[in-house]
Amino acid sequence: MTPVAAQVSITTIIPMLTAIANRQWEQFKELEADFVSQYGVEVWQDVFNFRLKPALDKDSDRWLLIQWCGEGIISKNVA
């Protein structure tokens, strides 16, 4: 985990956990976008993988996965 990711305040992560617990996908996506704007994608990946995701219970983890899968795959045809 990067040093910056280790220093992200828990008060930044709690609203994301709350959005997941309340099954509020749009709110989670907004919080995620704000986080990435402030800290960058690399820090988000570390915080998500090493701090946020391990804190999820089985049902919340499954719900989050289903939400991501529900967005589908966006592809571009390159000619």
Helices and strands as residue ranges (DSSP letters): H 3-7, H 10-21, H 25-39, H 41-47, I 48-52, G 53-55, H 58-70
